[in-house]
Amino acid sequence: MTRSLAGSILTPGGFVAGSLHIDGHGRITAIEGRDISPEQARENGDILLPGFVDLHVHGGAGRDVMEGGDAALQVARRHAEHGTTALLATTMTAPYDDLEAALGAIGTLCREGAPGAARVLGMHLEGPYINAAKLGAQPDFARPVSLDELRRLDALAPVRLLTLAPEVPGNMDAIAALCGAGYRVQIGHTAGDYEQGREALARGARGFTHLFNAMTPLHHRLPGMVGAALAHAQYAEIIPDLLHVHPGAIRTAMRCIPHLYCVTDSTAATGMPDGEYKLGRQAVTKCLGGVRLADGTLAGSTLTMDRALRNLVDVVGLALDDAARRVATYPADFLELTDRGRLAPGAWADVVRLDGELRVQAVYLQGREREGQEGDRRHVAHAG
């Protein structure tokens, strides 16, 4: 059975008003229509964007990835409600046994997926290979990178991305071996300087974890790790919740880093009322739109990717097509996924339908409408 979705469709070449055709396996077969501008797409409504790809997700729906059990599944379902169709479950810095328990519970979900949930592509190890001087909201279990430990964890659930501080003894020398073994390396939670950032990139590191946060800042005589990112990076994460980074700094980074992409860094508090929640072993409090430790340190966010998109367009001032690439295409490109994060023939039909106010109306996961969602069926046609 094939199906078609009609609307203002964002293709790699721009918006078209027309139809997107999907085969029985959930792949896009063709897109037909006439070219329109991003402004016309928003005026027309019924906007079809590639499903969002979030490479930094700790939690949601009151659950934390580090809990194990079905926590990652519930997190993936909550984020799917907001248009995220693929994500990396993200760990905290923790003892090996805690990481082993968390990844052991997620492996099957990564391999098989689940109805109504964003596809969990694998793991992002945000710790433990970071600098204890730049923990942010991470518990103090930081340690140098261990390729043997990493391989044992990868056997439980695929490790697609890891954050490390290159200045920690042994970490810089490990980067080439990590990249050679197929792991993608980001620089983060680092007290390193500009020169160490440049060297880490030269050795194979590909990006920066939540740019500006938990790293040495830019100063005109000490450019720091932020300076290395702005001067040399092709990719970096940024959290556009408007708490972690000022809109002006977001615009600055976007002018400097060609493929700057958005992450939520979301926690268990995402989609939940104010109150206390867990972030790994840490107790955190949601209040005033943010999540913090008892001392006031920001501890992840309550951001969802649909809100990230609206912030980019309505506050930062990006065109809708540019904003969509930063919440879908660029993170998929960072993982070298050519069949997600874009609406094009051969790609998975991961689609989010938005209205003119950029509110989610429907989500399609590999061609299937998300479970528990009524959707707007006026725009869906079936052919046997």
N, C-alpha and C positions, 0 to 999 in steps of 0.2 A: 504494500500500500504506500502511496506517495501522498504528501500533503503540501499545501502552499500557505505561506503567511504573507499577508498584504500590508503595506504601510510605507513609511519613509525609511528606507533601508540604508544603513551605513556600510558601503562596500570599501575595499582598500583604495578605490579610486575616488571616493566621495559618496554623497547621498544620491539615491535614486528613489523616485516614487514608483512603486511597482510591486512585484511578487518575488518571494524567495521560495524555491522548491526543494523539498526534502525527501530522500528515499526512505525505504523501509528499515534501513540500518541506522538512521539518524544522521546521515551525512547530507550536506548541501549539494544539490546537483546543478542548479542554475539560479541566476538572479536576472530578472528582466525588469526594465523600467526606463524612465526618462530622468535625466540629470536634474537635480534641484540643489539649492544652496542649504547650508546648515540653518540659516535663518528661516527658510521656507519649511524645512523639516520640522522645526519647532512650532511654527505657525500651524502647520497641518496636523500636528499631533500624530498618534499612532506611530511612534518612532521605534524602529527595530535596530538595536545596537548589539554588537557581540557581547555575550555574557561576560561579566567581570571576572578577572583573574587576580586573586589576592594572595601574595606570597608571604604574608606575615599575619597569622591568625592564631591567637592564644586561646580564645574562647568566645562564648556567647550563650544566651539562653540560660544563664546561671551555671554553666558548666565550663570546666577548664581542661584543656588537652592533657595536662599532666595527671589528671585523675585516673586515666585509664578507663576500663570498662567501655560503656557506650558513649562516653563524653564526646569524643570526636565526631561521632555520628550526629548527635544532637546539635553540636556546634555547626556542622556542615548543613544541616537542615535549616537552622535559623538564618544563616548567611544566604542560603538560596532564596529565602523570602525576599531578600533585598537585591537580587540580581546577580549574586556571585555564583558562577557555575563551575569554577575550579579554584582550588586553594592549596596552600601548604600549611599543614598543621605545625604549629611552632612551639618549641619547648622552651623551658626556662633553664638557667644554670642550676644544676642539681647533682647530687651524687649519682654514680653510675647505676646503682640499683633502681633509683627513681626513673631514670631515663629508660632503662631496660623494661620496666613495667609499663611505662607509657607507650613506647614503640611496639611492644609485644601486643598491646590491645588494638593498635591501629593498622597493623600489617594487612589483615584480611580486608579491611575497609579500603585501603589503597589499591589492593589487587582487584576487588570485585565491585566496588561502588555500592550504592544503595538508592532505592527509589526516593525521589523527592529531595535528595541531598546534593549539594555541590560535590563535584568529583574531588576527592582528596588525592592529589597528585604525588604526595610524599611528604617528607619532613623538612622543616627548616630548623636546624639546631642553632638557636640564637645564643646559646651557651652550651658548654661551659668554658670554651677556649677564648676567654675574654680577659680584660685587665681588671683586677680587683679594685683599682683606683677609679674605674669608670663603670661601676655596676649599674647605676641608674636604679631601677626597681628590681634588679636581679638579686637573688640570695647570694651569699658569699661562699660559693663553691667553685670559684674560678680556678682553672688549672691550664697548663700548657696542652697543646693539641697532642692527641695520641692516635696515630693511624690504626693501630690495632683495636683500640676501643671503638673507633669510628666504624671499622669494618664489622665488628660484632653488632653494633646498633643497626647498621645498614642491612644486615641479614634479617633483622626483625621487620623493618619497614624502610622503604627506599629513602635515603637521605639525599635530597635534591639540592640542598643549599646549606651552607654553614657560615656563621659569623665568627670571625676571629680578630684579635688584636695583634697586629704584626710585630709590635715591639716586645711582646712577652717572649722571654728566652725560648728559643726553639721554634716559635711559630713562623717567623719569616722563612727559615730554612725549609719548613714543611710545605710551604705553599705550592711549589712546583710538583712535589710528590702527590699532594692532594688533588691538584688539577689533572695530573697524569692518570690518577685513579678514577677520574670521572666526576669528582665533586666540584660544585661551583662554590667559590669562596667570595664572601663579602667582608669588608672591613667595618668593624663597629665595636662599640663599647671599648674605646681605645684612647689612651693618653699619648699616642704616637704623634710625631711631628710630620711636617710637610714632606721631608725627604724620605721618611719611612713609608708614607703613603704612596709616593711615586715608585719606590722600590717594590712595594707589594703589588702594585698594578703591573709593573714590568715582569714580575715573577708569575703572574697569571691570575691574581685577584680581579674580579670583574665588576664589582660594584661596592656600594656603601649602605650600611644598615641604618634606617631612619635618619637620613642626612640632617645634620646640625645637632642632633640629640646624642648625648653620651659620647662626644668626641671633642678633641681640641678645636677651639673656634678659630675663625679668620681674624688676624690682625695684620695691618699693613707691613709690619716688620717681622712678624711671626705668623706665617699664613696657616700653619697648623694642618690638621687632617681635613678640615673643611676646605681650606685652600687647595689641597691636593685634589679633592673631589671636583671642585669648581674648575680647576685648570686642566684636568686630565681625564676625568671619568667619561665614559660613554653611557653608563647606567648607574642609577642610584635609586633607593627607596626614599619616599617622603610621606609623612603623615599629614594629610590636609584637613585635620579636624579644627584648625584655626586656634588650637591651644598649643600644640607642639611647635608650630612654625607660623610666623606672621605671614600674611598673604604677600607682602613685599619680598620677603625672603624666598617664598615659593617661586615668585616670578623671576627673581635673580637666578635661582637654581635652574629654572627652565630655559633661560637664555644661555646658560653655560653648559648644561649637561643634555646632550641631544635626546636621550631616551630616558629621561627622568620619569619614573612611574610611581603610582600611588599604592600604598598599603594602608590597612586599617590599624594594625597592631592592636586588634580588638581583644577584649578580656571577657571573662564570665559575666561582667556587668552589662554587656551589650544587649540591648533590648529588654532590660530589667529595670525595676524601680530603684530609687536611691537606697543605699544600704551597704552592708559589708559583704565582700566576696573574697574568693581565693584566687591568687595568681601564683601558680606553683606552690611553694611553701609560704608565700607572703600573704598576709591579710591586707586587703585594699578596701577603700571606701569610695563608692560612687556618690558624688554630690556636685551640684552646680555645673552639670554637663561634662564632668571629667572624672577620672579615676586616680586616686592618690594614695601613697603610703601615709602613715601617721605623721611623718615629718613634713608632709606637703609635696614630696617628690611625685611628679607625674609617673603613673604606673600603667602604661598602656592607655587604651582609649575605649570609648563606646561607639566609635565610628563604624558605619556600614558603607559599602561601596557606592550605593545610590546617593547617600548624603555626600560622599567624597566628590562624586560627579557634579552634584548641584553646587557644592562649594567652589569647585574649579570654574564653573561657568558663571555663576551668579555673584561670586565674591572676588575670585582671582581674575576673572574677566577673559577666560579662554573661549574660543569658538567650540561648539559642541563636538565637532569631529576631532579636534585636537584633544579635548578632555577625554573623549571616549578611548582614544588610543592609549592614554596614560592610565586608564583603569582596566584595560583589556589587552590591547595588542602588544605594548612594550613589555609588560611582565611576561607574557607568553613568549615573546622574542628572547627575553633574557634566559628563559629555560630552553630555548631553541625548539619550541613547540610550534610547528607550522600549521597544525590543524585545530588550534584553539585561539581565542582572542581576536578572531576576524570572521567576517561573513563573506565567504568565497567558496566557489565550487571545490569539493573535496574536504572541506573543513567540517568538523562536528557542528551540528545545528544547535549550538548553545546560544540562545537568543534571549534578550530581555526587551519587553515592550514597555515603552514609557509614554505618558501623555505629554502635553505641551509644557507642563510644569515640571517635567522630568521625574514624575512619580511612577513607581513600578506598577504596571497593570497586569503583566503576565510574565512568566519565566518558563523557558523551554530548555530542558536538559537533554542533550543529544536527541533532539527532535520531539521529545515527549513533554507535554505540559506538566508542570510540577504538581505533584499530588496535593490534594486539599485546596486547590486553587480553581476558582470558577473561570477566571479569564474573560476575555471579550470574544466570544465565539463567532461574532459576526464577521471577523476578519480571517477565519480559518476555513479552508476548503479542503475536502478530501477527494481523492480519485483512486478507484480500485486498480 
